[in-house]
Amino acid sequence: MVKQRPLVVLVVEDDQDCRELYIMALERAGFVGHGAATVAEARTILASVKPHVLIADYALPDGTGADLMKLCKAAPPKVCILLTGHRTKNVNATGFHIALRKPIGSEELIAVIKAHGAGR
């Protein structure tokens, strides 16, 4: 039996507590978690890590979730989840697969990842 590699998730969220909570929950669920607080930090991580899943806040200190999608254009993650405190009506215009309205619990977030084909 071949052991499968864990899925890699990049969480881009400027709220440190939320980011750390999501990463901790993802790692407990068997994922490999990486975190960034800004578009610039995410760019640095994306230079060496190709995540299977991107979870991103829309409003970041130095840009938006849409800016992140542009960074991932060459090798887009399998599942891209936008987190927002605003309406989620135009999610397709951002390039994300799904938008979730904040606040969202870590268990619900993991369930969404699995439901969209990135989980085992």
C-alpha positions as CSV (number, residue, x, y, z in Angstrom):
1,M,0.0,0.0,0.0
2,V,1.3,3.4,-1.0
3,K,1.1,6.1,1.6
4,Q,-0.5,9.2,0.3
5,R,1.0,12.6,1.0
6,P,-1.0,14.9,3.2
7,L,-2.8,17.8,1.4
8,V,-1.0,21.1,1.7
9,V,-3.2,24.1,2.7
10,L,-2.2,27.8,2.7
11,V,-4.2,30.0,5.0
12,V,-3.9,33.7,4.2
13,E,-5.6,35.6,7.0
14,D,-4.5,38.8,8.7
15,D,-6.2,38.0,12.0
16,Q,-3.4,36.0,13.7
17,D,-5.7,34.2,16.2
18,C,-8.0,32.9,13.3
19,R,-5.0,32.0,11.2
20,E,-3.4,30.0,13.9
21,L,-6.7,28.3,14.9
22,Y,-7.4,27.2,11.3
23,I,-3.8,25.9,10.8
24,M,-3.9,24.0,14.1
25,A,-7.3,22.4,13.2
26,L,-6.1,21.6,9.7
27,E,-3.0,19.9,11.0
28,R,-5.1,17.9,13.5
29,A,-7.2,16.7,10.6
30,G,-4.1,15.5,8.8
31,F,-3.3,18.4,6.5
32,V,-0.1,20.3,6.2
33,G,-0.8,23.9,7.1
34,H,1.1,27.1,6.1
35,G,0.0,30.6,7.1
36,A,0.5,34.1,5.9
37,A,-0.9,37.4,7.1
38,T,-0.4,39.4,3.8
39,V,-0.3,39.0,0.1
40,A,3.5,39.6,0.3
41,E,3.9,36.8,2.8
42,A,1.8,34.5,0.7
43,R,3.9,35.3,-2.4
44,T,7.0,34.2,-0.4
45,I,5.4,30.9,0.6
46,L,4.1,30.2,-2.9
47,A,7.6,30.5,-4.3
48,S,8.4,27.2,-2.5
49,V,5.1,25.6,-1.7
50,K,2.4,24.6,-4.1
51,P,-0.7,24.2,-1.9
52,H,-3.6,21.9,-2.8
53,V,-6.0,24.2,-1.0
54,L,-5.9,28.0,-0.6
55,I,-8.0,29.6,2.1
56,A,-7.9,33.4,2.0
57,D,-9.5,36.4,3.6
58,Y,-10.7,38.8,1.0
59,A,-9.5,42.0,2.7
60,L,-5.8,41.9,3.5
61,P,-3.5,44.7,4.6
62,D,-1.7,44.8,1.3
63,G,-4.2,43.6,-1.2
64,T,-7.2,41.3,-1.7
65,G,-8.0,37.6,-2.2
66,A,-8.3,38.4,-5.9
67,D,-4.6,39.5,-5.9
68,L,-3.7,36.1,-4.4
69,M,-5.6,34.3,-7.2
70,K,-3.4,36.1,-9.7
71,L,-0.3,34.8,-7.9
72,C,-1.6,31.2,-8.2
73,K,-2.6,31.5,-11.9
74,A,0.3,29.3,-13.2
75,A,-0.4,26.5,-10.7
76,P,-3.8,27.0,-9.1
77,P,-4.8,25.1,-6.0
78,K,-7.4,22.4,-6.4
79,V,-9.7,24.2,-4.0
80,C,-9.7,27.9,-3.4
81,I,-11.9,29.2,-0.6
82,L,-12.6,32.8,0.0
83,L,-13.4,34.0,3.5
84,T,-15.3,37.3,3.8
85,G,-17.4,39.3,6.1
86,H,-19.2,40.7,3.1
87,R,-21.7,39.3,0.6
88,T,-20.5,36.2,-1.3
89,K,-22.6,36.9,-4.4
90,N,-19.8,37.4,-7.0
91,V,-17.4,34.7,-5.9
92,N,-16.8,33.5,-9.5
93,A,-15.5,36.9,-10.4
94,T,-12.7,36.5,-7.9
95,G,-11.5,33.2,-9.2
96,F,-12.3,31.3,-6.0
97,H,-14.4,28.1,-6.1
98,I,-16.4,28.9,-3.0
99,A,-16.9,31.8,-0.6
100,L,-17.7,31.4,3.0
101,R,-19.1,34.2,5.2
102,K,-17.2,34.9,8.4
103,P,-17.2,33.8,11.1
104,I,-16.7,30.2,10.2
105,G,-15.6,27.4,12.5
106,S,-12.6,25.3,11.8
107,E,-14.7,22.1,11.7
108,E,-17.0,23.6,9.1
109,L,-14.0,24.8,7.0
110,I,-12.5,21.3,7.0
111,A,-15.9,19.8,6.0
112,V,-16.0,22.3,3.0
113,I,-12.5,21.3,2.0
114,K,-13.4,17.6,2.0
115,A,-16.8,18.2,0.3
116,H,-15.0,20.0,-2.6
117,G,-12.8,17.1,-3.4
118,A,-9.6,18.0,-1.6
119,G,-10.1,15.7,1.4
120,R,-9.7,12.0,1.7
